[in-house]
Amino acid sequence: LEENGPHLLVVAEQTKVFTHRGGNVTLPCKFYHEHTSTAGSGIHKIRVKWTKLTSDYLKEVDVFVAMGHHKKSYGNYQDRVFLKESSKNDASLIITDIMLEDYGQYKCEVIEGLEDDTAVVTLDLKGVVFPYAPRLGRYNLNFHEAQQACRDQDAIIAAFDQLYDAWRGGLDWCNVGWLSDGSAQYPITKPREPCGGRNTVPGVRNYGFWDKDKSRYDVFCFTSNFNGKSFKSIISLTELSFYIQFSDEAQQACRDQDAIIAAFDQLYDAWRGGLDWCNVGWLSDGSAQYPITKPREPCGGRNTVPGVRNYGFWDKDKSRYDVFCFTSNFN
């Protein structure tokens, strides 16, 4: 009976691996034969197939397939993936130049004759999840517009697992936002009346799945610093005691600091790192915002929650604020 049982066993030595945008990573996968000490019997050719699982778990995206000397990669993975092949039974996949979209679960499938087995590995990216609302204000994005809004911020729509990790890290946001699986959710660490009630428990609240074309919410975006580098500082020009227009003045003011106008995610990451600034400043999307870690009267009131406050979108030629700049001097 033992000899009639399965001989092929596929194992992932790690079920989750971490990397960052622009980096390289190895997704571990090895195969064994239970009743022999060798990697293969030599009777059948080994076929290795890597696919990426989607959020609905019903569809899979082809990544890479190999059989003998025949190898093929697919889609955005072309010229970025190859087998490690450190030994005869090594089916580990190396992915280079990691993209934000590479985040997710990957399935390693090994086929030999009539036998096959699989293992699943999660690729996680180090980065930041941030809530985003468009120029038109709260709840104005359908799902497709939400995707574009994140792309405009050099980001992608966050997955539930990414939002959940951000919530565990302290993210508290009362507005509902799209996630990559098409659901609308929001994270609450401090239950209160406007956000589901004071007597509810903290958590990521699921608002449900809605029509991607007609329903409108904000969006939760995810981005990862290129090559894992973190910026040295966010510079506010308030100390220079002047207010400037967005168009030429703000850009020049940042260039004078050897920097560029900060994007929302960069300011949001700086706020998470402790940046507290009461004066409103321009961001690269044309919005005027400011980060508060210690709520107080001159900065929105003592009873408000910490966060990056959105002062709105204003006339770029007539309105005057400070500006938040992002320096490219890395640690």
Protein Blocks (a to p, Z undefined) as FASTA:
>chain_A
ZZmmcfbdcddfbfbdcddehiacddddddddfkbcbfbeolaccddddddddfkomacc
dfbdcehjbccdehjlgokaccfklafklcbdcdehiafklgccddddddehjbccdddd
dddddddddddddfkoghiacfklmmmmmmmnopacddfklmmmmmmnopacfbdcddfk
opacdddfbgcfknopjkbccddddebjcdfklpccddddddddehhiacfbdcdfklno
pacdfklmmmmmmmmnopadddfklmmmmmmnopacfbdcddfkopacdddfbgcfknop
jkbccddddebjcdfklpccddddddfbdZZ
